[in-house]
């Protein structure tokens, strides 16, 4: 019986830039037993390539930008949706009241809308971190002052916009998300991802991506397992009876899943490979 595991990345598999050996071995064992591994994340493809290389496990599917972009194991596009240009311009203006950096992605390239001062601060932090820890990290992100500074922005396919609202209470971040959904809900879906906001085209979600991949793989949803640590994973929990989050996740999220575990490895060993 074939089974699929759709797993979130940050805070689920990835901690401090690394996937633990325990989780790597469990995923390899799952794949060896014929399991289908789908990586489901808010990140774009260009943001996970180095992670995949380090993990040394090739996903069978990629559900990216919270379902706005779905790729097969060879990174060929299965599905892509784009954000409404007028709506995202207005949302960016609104978000600038709360943060000085908003990222916007095409699924394969990431742009950061920042002021000159914020860009300088980021560059200095990277230099200090590289010097302190002996790293050789190169900042290859593209910085712009405004959305229209991106070449051919009006005709570009933007799949996700994100904002870091660190420093605000969770209740305030949720209030901002609710405002965006209430005022732009005809065009976008806004999800709170811990202290981040993820904004994707209307109808896109990780849950949509999981269902779409399940159909392509010809799987019964009873054989699909989903795991994640934040509220942008909630839609995945709703499409299957086999949903998992963690002991460190918010209590409200734990109530949304059928199981609470310590690690992805525990999910695989205790509940999937039985």
Secondary structure, 3 states (H helix, E strand, C coil): CCCEEEECCECCCEECCEECHHHHHHHHHHHHCCCEEEEECCCCHHHCHHHHHHHCCCCCEEEEHHHCEEEECCCCEEEECCCCHHHHHHHHHHHCCCCCEEEEECCCCEEEEECHHHHHHHHHHHHHHHHHHCCCCCCCCEEECCHHHCCCHHHCCCCEEEEECCCCCHHHHHHHHHHHHHHHCCCEEEEEECCEEEEEECCCCHHHHHHHHHHHCCCCHHHEEEECCCHHHHHHHCCCCEEEEECCCCHHHHCCCCEEECCHHHHHHHHHCC
